[in-house]
Amino acid sequence: MPVIAPAGRRAMFAALLALLCVGAPLPGTPAAHAKGASTADHSKFKALQQSFASGPEVTRACLSCHTEAASQVHRTKHWTWEFLNPTTEQRLGKKNVINNFCISVPSNYAFCSSCHVGYGWKDNNFDFGAQENVDCLVCHDTTGSYRKLPGLAGHPTYKDIENPPGSGRIAKAPDLTRIAQSIGKSSRDTCGACHFFGGGGDGVKHGDMDSSLAAPDREVDVHMDATGLDFTCATCHKTSSHDVPGSRYNPVAKDTGDAHIPGKDDTSSPATCQSCHGQAPHKKGEHVAKLNDHTDVVACQTCHIPTIARGGVATKMRWDWSTAGRMDANGKPMVVKDDKGHVIYDSKKGDFVLGENVVPEYRWFNGDVTYTLLGDKVDKSQGVTRINTLGGSADDGRSLIWPMKVFRGRQPYDAGNQTLVTPHTAGNDDTAYWKNFGWEKAIASGMEASGAPFSGRYDFIDTEMSWPITHMVAPKENAVGCNECHARGGRLEAIEGIYIPGRDRNPRLNTLGWLAAAAVLAGVLVHGLIRILRRKH
């Protein structure tokens, strides 16, 4: 994989971002070749030696050899965008949850589905059983030229088009034949085309995943270091039958298993630190035993990810939809940037607050996540509504102290029914907010698409969403220092239920200590006085 200088890489991604909209996959991910040599030269396959007019045509050719691939993909979250949480029994997945970034998928399918591993998802009538609707190229392209533009329902463009309209920028139609003949393993670029850009832009959603991970140096991620270990996403997220392990909806917060052994059956998640490093990850150096003791209460990520968004890409920390709709002096939509070129206001989306090198917040986390879904009651008078509520405590035996990106926002809700809403934002029709800048019509349209009632009254409500941090692992010499937690006002100041030396004080123990010190001092003084008195006589 070629190494791209950070500045050049950022510039390249910035240019690509100009073509993005909410939830869109990259309209152009930088070229990079999948790591490792393939045992097959796909250009020699007769099925691929033809001119392809569409993505589904390519898929039909792929399936002539990979007969089970589509049915495997059909069973994955990447295809269904749906997940039934076995603990809470909530039906989750991108198709069902509401977030406080770009809010929701329903009624915005044609735009959001540009990150779907399929073709043609533009409304509720999408055929999830059609094998030719599976998009093989989005994960297996090695040319870097395969691009799915927002608004095309998961299709790449099949002809050169101006994108965005009126911009003067031309998006080239990808050469499907060349791409099909060059397929290979998934790569950081193919995964990153969507996951680096979740929430509508580079680094927006996660904070620990952005385009800096396309070819990071050791300081940004010691595992993915392009000139070092050079992990791909699949190195940890070992895939079986196209199902990628690792879930934000039902994560493993405390892995108590041993390191995975090649050749030995193991059904636990391979995407945890312990699956490679085991339960005693510190092998040498000072304080080895004490550091390994910490793994009972502290997630590896807490010490080894000191900050997020440290690859030169800022992450959004706050999104205020209530200020959207302001126009410039000419009555036109406007974009405002800060002195670093970050967009901090967009008429379509409202105000943003961004951050780089952000110190995470810390919370007990046991892997339980409960979402506030469409139809659940919310109450503005009670303060901030948590979009997702993470379970965990110091005494449940299942929790560790985890680092979090806590994303705060203000978004529209139904003030009559007291529920969150799914507004129709993207599109060129009259009800899309980005077209008419009218919340009432956008919410009514979106809620109708979701099959949910809308009272006709809307307001804005403060929301919060927590994202456990697990990428951007720093080299050990850059891990969080002891004194950053074992101190008053330190990183773990808000953590309750555990005694942290240096941070906490026990009044009884302190009193005993002072009494002991006073007794020693008194003894010394008395002893000295006696010596003095006896010397005089």
Disulfide bonds with the S-S distance in Angstrom:
Cys115-Cys194 2.38
